[in-house]
Amino acid sequence: MAFGAENKSVANVSRWRSSRRMIDRQKCKNKKRRARLEQCTADWLKYYLSSAYPLPWGRVHLDIIKGAEDALESGGKFVVAAPRGTGKSTEIWGIALKFKLQGRLMFPALLPWKASELRKALRFWKNALCFNSKLAADYPEYCQPFSESRGSSQKCMTLCWSDTEQPAGAELRISDGMMVFPDGLGAIGSSTINGNPRGLNHATEDGRVLRPDLVFIDDPQDKSVAKSPSQTASIIDVIDTDVMGMAGPDQRMPALLSCTVMQLGDVATHYLDAKDWQAVKVGQIIKWPNNMELWGKFGEMIKDQREPDAKVFYGEHKEELIKGMEVSWEARFDKKRKEPDAFYSAMRDFYFMGEAAFMAERQNEPIDISTSLYDLTPPIICQHIAPLPRLHVPPATTFLVGMIDINPRAGGLHWAMAAFDQTMTGHCPAYGKWPERGNMVEKNASEQTIHVAIFRHLKEVCDRIEATAFIRAGLQMKPNLVLVDVAYMPDAVQQFAQQARYSFKVIPSIGRDSKSYRVKQDSLIGRPYENCHLQRAQKIGHGPYIKFHADYWREVMQRAFLGAPGERGGFTLYQPDSHGEHSAFAEQVCSEKLAHKGDIGGGVRWEWVHQPGAAWDWGDALTGCWVAGAASGLSASGQPAAPKSEPMKMRVLAKPRGW
């Protein structure tokens, strides 16, 4: 021991002894009441946590309670799909606390999707343990140290029992997402699904390590996850492996999952259909009214923002309107807005939100509506795999081109390479993101910082393309042309393009929609290509750039995946090394759906619908590859290119290089 360390240790013990506070153990105030209420979770919650649940229970709440009870009793897994706004999270927090104070569990764990929900749960438990007089009276062995601390974590740690003079052992470990109960009575913990759930445990003073003995999973997704097959698969994998493995390899842990179906094929749908999960799905409306035609008149008033008239209409025709109708929670209506009852509120929301939103968020029955003129999905794209390793191109390849899309604040540079033959049948030998991890710049980066970052990262990507050995029939093939998105920061891209010295051309490019794409003869360089052309510089210090019809080429790119893999005019991807390697790429390629196309006066118009929350950078990069092919003289019609390109320079390689 270092000199003075012994004296310091003695001083610390002395300081702790002087700051500790003795408390007398209390007994349960009403054992009969406690025992009676523990027999019914719904009654327990209503009595001990009455301020959190002021409204009468609905069917949906009783289903959640039953699911939790069944999971605990059987050691099984139970999933409940309930409408948004029904207080699922608050109810689950209360059930977790009840099971813990009842002594049925040592370490229940809550796993919400959002960190904000985790913080709300911690506040809920802290307030219940520290300031709830009813709980303090009937559960003193659990609550007394917390009540004495009045919410102070420091004070809680200094409390000692007067009969033993030993620390009470209660802790408010808010930063760890945990409440530790006195006298080794266990803990209640929380983490997030996308955090580190597997590491959730509690080490007791006697050397035991408690692992969760029941897990409550609360809304395990958001809209962006629900719309992304790869993210959905990732969350399902986390739940099936990390979450369900929290109890240890030799223990079976019961689980309750509460969710809302957002989209067919999402995380909620997966578990509602899973054979090893007992499932209950509850909608806001259990039975629809008989007279929907009469409700239609009500709906017109809601859509026209004539709610006072709608209330009068409802009052006059209520008996006929609600005939045959049943809701899952009769207390669900807004008294502040003077809504008359839950039937009115449900149908008002149906017309106000729109059928699609209501069926998804309130009924857990999303409508599978395809707004696209053709149905291109990530699985279809992932089926277009050619028997070629990465960096290899088909023997008939005439041009090897690429495109770099720029989005500094949402990832950086997304690039793609494409090999085309004379019929514009294509193949992607490589694609990627740069930097490979993280973003190019910080969120609040200045324009100067972004300019420098774009220039530097464009050089790094092009340097790698130059150093990469693309292989055609055993021989190296060099790219012909790489386009660079000039829309984000033209000065940086133009500066890079003018200084670029590679075996391939680097040309800035910009896409315009059908309303804006025009070929102006006074600024045209050379002859126009198919829906793209080389345009003179529009600013001093800039050079020429490719302008293209973005709507046209996006459709051509997407339709190339609709035929059989390898057919003329189609497109394929390289053989992946692992399952799911192309998933994120495929999602971005089809994140924009063609909803309408036709002559709307003055020419053909395209209407694209972007999938909410989905990225599209690789989709833009791949579209740019078709533009680069057209700028090389190819045509989507499959006609031979003219004029002829210069012969490719090739050399034999002993082994492909790549990145």
Residue, then its C-alpha position, 0 to 999 in steps of 0.5 A: m500500500a502506498f504511503g498515506a493510502e491507509n490513512k486515506s482509506v480510514a478517512n473515507v470510511s469515517r466520512w461515510r459513517s458520519s454521513r450515513r442515516m439510520i432508518d427503522r424497518q417498517k412493516c406492511k400496512n395492510k397485508k390483506r389488501r396487498a394479497r387481494l390486489e396481487q391476485c388481479t394485475a388490472d386491479w393492482l395497477k388501478y389501486y397502486l398506480s391510479s394516477a398513471y391509469p385514470l381511465p377505465w381499462g379497455r379490451v386492449h389493456l386486458d389483452i396486454i395484461k393477460g399476455a404478460e401473465d401467460a408469458l410469466e406463468s408458462g415461460g413462453k413468448f407472447v406478442v400483442a399488437a395494439p393501436r397507437g395511443t392506447g398507453k401500451s408503454t405505460e401499462i408495461w412499465g406498471i406490469a414490470l413493477k408489479f411483478k417485481l414488487q410481488g416477488r415473482l421476478m428477480f430481474p425483469a428487463l424492459l427493452p423499448w426501441k427509443a432511448s426517450e421511452l427508456r428515460k420515461a420508464l426510468r422516471f415512471w419507476k423512480n416516481a413510483l418507488c420514491f413518491n408513491s405513498k400507497l406503494a410505500a405503505d404496502y411494500p416497505e421492504y422494497c420502497q422504504p429506502f427510496s421513499e426516504s431518499r426522496g429521489s436522491s441517488q446520493k442520499c439513497m446510498t447512505l441509508c442504513w438499517s437501524d437494527t443492523e447498522q448495515p447499508a440498505g443496499a438500494e440504488l437509483r442507477i439512472s445512468d445505467g437504466m437500473m433500479v437496485f432494490p434493498d437487501g439483495l431483492g434484485a433489480i429492475g433494468s432497461s436498455t434499448i433494442n438497438g443498444n446492447p441488450r445482451g450486456l444487461n445484468h446485475a452483480t449483487e454484493d454476495g457475488r451473484v450475477l443476475r440476468p433478466d428473468l423476463v423481458f418486455i419488448d416495447d415497440p421494437q421498430d420505427k417507420s424507417v425500420a418497418k420500410s427497410p427489409s434489411q433493417t427489419a431482418s437486423i432487428i429480428d436477428v437482434i431479438d432472436t439472438d441478443v435479446m432472447g439470449m440475455a438469460g444465459p444459454d441454459q435458461r428459458m426466458p419468458a418474453l412479452l412483445s407489444c407492437t404496432v404493425m406499420q407495414l406488411g413484412d415489418v418486425a411486428t408482422h414477423y412475430l405475429d406470424a411466428k409459430d413460437w410466439q402466442a399472438v393477439k392483435v387488437g384494433q381500435i375498431i373491433k367490429w365496423p358499423n353496418n351503415m358505412e354509407l351514412w358514415g360517409k356523409f359524416g366523413e365528408m364533414i370531417k374532411d371539409q373541416r366542418e367538425p361542429d356539423a359532424k357532431v350535430f349529425y352524429g347526435e341526430h343519427k347516433e343509433e343508426l351510425i353505431k349499429g353493429m359497431e364495437v371498439s376495443w377501448e370505450a374510454r378512448f375519446d378526447k373530452k377536451r375536444k368535446e368528442p361525445d364517445a369512443f365510436y365518434s372518435a374512432m370514425r373521426d380519426f378514420y376519416f381525418m387520418g385517411e384509410a391507409a394510415f388508420m388501418a396501419e396505426r390503429q387497426n394493425e392491418p396495413i393496406d398493401i397498396s402499390t402506387s407503382l406502374y411496375d412492382l420493383t422490390p429489393p428481392i427482385i433486384c437481389q435475384h439478378i445475380a450473375p455468376l461473376p465474382r466482384l470486379h469481373v465483367p461479362p466478355a461482351t462488355t464494350f464500355l465500363v463506366g461509373m457514377i459518383d453521387i454526393n450527399p455529404r451530410a447523409g453518408g458521403l459518396h456513393w459510387a457504382m460501376a456498370a459494364f455495358d455491351q452494345t445492346m446496353t445490357g448491363h452488369c454491376p461489378a462493384y459499388g460502394k460508399w466512401p468513407e466506408r464508415g461514418n459521414m464525410v463531414e460533421k452535421n454543422a460543417s461549414e461550406q469551406t469544410i464541405h468543399v475541401a472534403i468533397f474534393r479530397h474524397l472524390k480524389e480518394v474514390c477515383d484513385r481507387i477506381e484507377a488502381t482497381a483491376f476490372i477483369r474481362a475474360g481474364l484481361q484487365m479492362k479500364p473504365n471509359l468514363v466516370l460521372v460525378d454529381v455536380a448538383y450539391m456543390p458545383d465549385a468543388v466538383q468542377q475544380f476536381a474534374q478539371q484537375a483529374r488526371y486518370s486513364f478514364k474521363v471524369i465529367p460532372s453531371i446533373g439530372r433534370d426532371s421531365k419538366s426541366y430537361r431541355v437541349k439548348q443549341d447555343s450551349l450544346i457541345g457536339r451532338p446530343y445523346e439519348n436523353c443526355h448531352l454535353q453542355r458548355a460551362q455556365k460559370i467562369g472557372h467551370g468546365p463542360y458537364i453532362k446534363f441528363h433526363a433523370d426521370y427517363w433514365r431512372e425508369v430505364m434503370q429500374r425496368a432493367f431489373l424486371g426481366a429475367p436475369g441476363e436477358r437482353g437490355g437487363f441488368t445483373l449484379y456480381q456474385p456476393d460473398s455473403h447472403g444479404e450483401h446486396s440488400a441495402f443497395a437493392e433498397q436504395v435502387c427501388s426507393e423511388k416508385l413510378a406512380h404515374k407516367g403520361d402526356i400531361g400537355g407539352g410532353v411526357r411527364w413522370e411522377w415519382v413517389h419516394q418511400p418515406g425514410a428510405a435513402w436513394d443515393w445508390g439508386d442515383a449512382l446506378t442511374g448515372c451509370w446508364v447516363a454514362g453509357a448513353a454518353s459513350g454512344l449506347s442506346a436503351s433501344g439496344q441499337p449498336a453505338a455510333p460512332k465506334s469507340e476506340p479499341m480497349k487497351m488490355r493486358v493479362l493479369a496473373k491475379p485481380r487487384g481490387w478494393 
